Amino acid sequence: MGGTAIQRIRYGLTGLAFVFLMVLIGTAITSNEEKPEPSNEVTNLAEPPSDPLAELGVAPGSGAENVADPPPKQ
């Protein structure tokens, strides 16, 4: 039985190596196809994205802005 366990491990590792190589080759092929060719056109730059937390009113501010009014004295 000892020989069959070693043989199964060897087959499993060989299969994993084969799958890894196939994924590596496939990634190399598809990454080369997706690169766009550089163009000489000037593109319009969009405005930088605004802070979504500030738009919702939950962005942290300075300590003075976040302090609540003191409770009234009785």
C-alpha positions as CSV (number, residue, x, y, z in Angstrom):
1,M,0.0,0.0,0.0
2,G,2.9,2.4,0.6
3,G,3.8,2.5,-3.1
4,T,0.3,3.5,-4.2
5,A,0.1,6.4,-1.8
6,I,3.3,7.8,-3.1
7,Q,2.1,7.3,-6.6
8,R,-1.2,9.1,-5.9
9,I,0.7,12.0,-4.4
10,R,3.0,12.2,-7.4
11,Y,0.0,12.2,-9.8
12,G,-1.8,14.8,-7.8
13,L,1.2,17.2,-7.7
14,T,1.8,16.6,-11.4
15,G,-1.8,17.5,-12.1
16,L,-1.6,20.7,-10.0
17,A,1.6,21.7,-11.8
18,F,-0.1,21.2,-15.1
19,V,-3.1,23.2,-14.2
20,F,-0.9,26.0,-12.8
21,L,1.1,26.2,-16.0
22,M,-2.1,26.2,-18.2
23,V,-3.5,29.1,-16.1
24,L,-0.2,31.0,-16.3
25,I,0.0,30.6,-20.1
26,G,-3.6,31.6,-20.5
27,T,-3.1,34.7,-18.4
28,A,0.0,35.7,-20.4
29,I,-1.9,35.3,-23.7
30,T,-5.0,37.3,-22.6
31,S,-3.0,40.1,-20.9
32,N,-1.1,40.8,-24.1
33,E,-4.4,41.1,-26.1
34,E,-6.1,43.5,-23.7
35,K,-3.5,46.2,-23.8
36,P,-4.7,49.1,-25.9
37,E,-2.4,50.7,-28.3
38,P,-1.2,54.2,-27.3
39,S,-3.0,57.0,-29.1
40,N,-1.9,60.6,-29.8
41,E,-5.3,62.0,-28.9
42,V,-5.6,64.3,-25.9
43,T,-8.2,62.9,-23.5
44,N,-10.4,65.1,-21.3
45,L,-9.6,64.6,-17.7
46,A,-12.6,64.1,-15.6
47,E,-13.0,65.9,-12.2
48,P,-11.5,64.0,-9.3
49,P,-14.0,61.9,-7.4
50,S,-15.6,63.8,-4.5
51,D,-15.6,62.4,-1.0
52,P,-18.8,60.3,-0.7
53,L,-18.8,60.4,3.1
54,A,-18.7,64.2,3.0
55,E,-21.7,64.2,0.7
56,L,-23.6,62.1,3.1
57,G,-22.6,64.4,6.0
58,V,-20.8,61.7,8.0
59,A,-17.2,62.6,7.3
60,P,-15.1,63.3,10.4
61,G,-14.3,66.9,11.0
62,S,-12.3,68.8,13.5
63,G,-13.0,68.2,17.2
64,A,-14.8,71.6,17.6
65,E,-17.3,70.7,15.0
66,N,-18.2,67.4,16.5
67,V,-18.7,68.6,20.1
68,A,-22.4,68.7,21.1
69,D,-23.8,71.7,23.0
70,P,-23.3,71.3,26.8
71,P,-26.4,70.4,28.7
72,P,-28.3,73.3,30.2
73,K,-27.6,74.0,33.9
74,Q,-30.5,73.6,36.2
